[in-house]
Amino acid sequence: MQNSTTVRPGRPKRATIIDRAVAIVGGFKDLQVRLEKYVVINGKSESTYGNHVRHLAHIALHFNENPLRLSSEQVTDYLFLKKKSEGVSKTFIF
C-alpha cells in the first residue's frame, strides 16, 4: 500500500490523520500493518484499506488509545457522537 503522507507539487509534506495516529498513539503502526496484511490476503482494494485505516486513526486519536484496546461501549459512544455531531452517512457506522 502507498505511503500515508500526502505530497503536493510545490507544497511541503503535510501529516495525514494516519501519520498523526502513528506518531501519537502507541501501537497504531502495528494495527496499520495488521490491517494491511488482512486487506491484501483477502483481496480487498487499496481504497478499502485507506478508508478503514483512516477511520481507525480518527477513533485512535479521539481516545488517544489503540482501537483494539477500546471496549465495545466506547466504540458505540464514539459512533453515536460522530453521528449526532457530524451527520455522517450510514455507511460510516455500518
Kinemage of the C-alpha trace (Angstrom):
@kinemage 1
@onewidth
@group {chain A} dominant
@subgroup {mainchain}
@vectorlist {calphas} color= white
{ca met a 1} P 0.000 0.000 0.000
{ca gln a 2} L 1.105 3.572 -0.504
{ca asn a 3} L 2.812 5.835 1.993
{ca ser a 4} L 0.260 7.763 4.034
{ca thr a 5} L 1.984 11.151 3.748
{ca thr a 6} L 0.456 13.386 1.092
{ca val a 7} L 2.846 15.223 -1.224
{ca arg a 8} L 1.571 18.036 -3.389
{ca pro a 9} L 3.719 19.670 -6.054
{ca gly a 10} L 5.212 22.907 -4.767
{ca arg a 11} L 3.983 22.329 -1.212
{ca pro a 12} L 5.690 20.846 1.825
{ca lys a 13} L 4.649 17.444 3.156
{ca arg a 14} L 1.549 17.567 5.293
{ca ala a 15} L 0.942 14.989 8.002
{ca thr a 16} L -2.214 12.986 7.443
{ca ile a 17} L -4.572 11.741 10.135
{ca ile a 18} L -2.829 8.372 9.814
{ca asp a 19} L 0.612 9.938 10.300
{ca arg a 20} L -0.649 11.680 13.422
{ca ala a 21} L -2.114 8.462 14.845
{ca val a 22} L 1.164 6.615 14.202
{ca ala a 23} L 3.104 9.396 15.952
{ca ile a 24} L 0.787 9.813 18.940
{ca val a 25} L -0.992 6.529 19.666
{ca gly a 26} L 1.117 3.651 20.897
{ca gly a 27} L 0.641 0.510 18.841
{ca phe a 28} L -1.184 2.209 15.980
{ca lys a 29} L 1.573 1.401 13.470
{ca asp a 30} L 1.260 -2.301 14.351
{ca leu a 31} L -2.508 -2.099 13.855
{ca gln a 32} L -1.951 -0.425 10.488
{ca val a 33} L 0.386 -3.230 9.381
{ca arg a 34} L -2.044 -5.918 10.593
{ca leu a 35} L -4.893 -4.288 8.681
{ca glu a 36} L -2.804 -4.053 5.520
{ca lys a 37} L -1.971 -7.769 5.709
{ca tyr a 38} L -5.630 -8.653 6.212
{ca val a 39} L -6.733 -6.498 3.281
{ca val a 40} L -4.102 -7.935 0.923
{ca ile a 41} L -4.709 -11.564 1.961
{ca asn a 42} L -8.458 -11.174 1.494
{ca gly a 43} L -8.162 -9.479 -1.885
{ca lys a 44} L -9.703 -6.187 -0.807
{ca ser a 45} L -8.930 -2.950 -2.629
{ca glu a 46} L -6.399 -0.313 -1.665
{ca ser a 47} L -9.262 2.108 -1.214
{ca thr a 48} L -10.855 -0.262 1.320
{ca tyr a 49} L -7.582 -0.282 3.241
{ca gly a 50} L -7.282 3.503 3.080
{ca asn a 51} L -10.827 4.084 4.294
{ca his a 52} L -10.557 1.601 7.148
{ca val a 53} L -7.175 2.801 8.409
{ca arg a 54} L -8.276 6.442 8.198
{ca his a 55} L -11.391 5.770 10.319
{ca leu a 56} L -9.311 3.777 12.800
{ca ala a 57} L -6.888 6.707 13.022
{ca his a 58} L -9.753 9.068 13.860
{ca ile a 59} L -11.021 6.871 16.671
{ca ala a 60} L -7.469 6.234 17.951
{ca leu a 61} L -6.781 9.955 18.178
{ca his a 62} L -10.160 10.654 19.774
{ca phe a 63} L -9.391 8.261 22.643
{ca asn a 64} L -5.582 8.522 22.439
{ca glu a 65} L -5.655 4.726 22.512
{ca asn a 66} L -5.189 1.807 20.149
{ca pro a 67} L -8.708 0.953 18.915
{ca leu a 68} L -8.099 -2.727 19.739
{ca arg a 69} L -7.951 -1.777 23.420
{ca leu a 70} L -11.307 0.007 23.447
{ca ser a 71} L -14.461 -1.509 24.861
{ca ser a 72} L -17.470 -2.017 22.623
{ca glu a 73} L -19.272 0.634 24.664
{ca gln a 74} L -16.513 3.185 23.964
{ca val a 75} L -16.773 2.472 20.247
{ca thr a 76} L -20.571 2.729 20.352
{ca asp a 77} L -20.386 6.042 22.227
{ca tyr a 78} L -17.864 7.377 19.708
{ca leu a 79} L -20.017 6.371 16.729
{ca phe a 80} L -23.079 7.887 18.387
{ca leu a 81} L -21.200 11.142 18.980
{ca lys a 82} L -19.981 11.239 15.355
{ca lys a 83} L -23.435 10.517 14.012
{ca lys a 84} L -25.049 13.242 16.126
{ca ser a 85} L -22.400 15.924 15.667
{ca glu a 86} L -21.379 15.485 12.049
{ca gly a 87} L -24.349 13.869 10.415
{ca val a 88} L -22.089 11.290 8.774
{ca ser a 89} L -23.508 8.790 6.330
{ca lys a 90} L -24.947 5.454 7.446
{ca thr a 91} L -22.070 3.634 5.792
{ca phe a 92} L -19.572 5.328 8.138
{ca ile a 93} L -21.029 3.374 11.040
{ca phe a 94} L -22.360 0.231 9.440
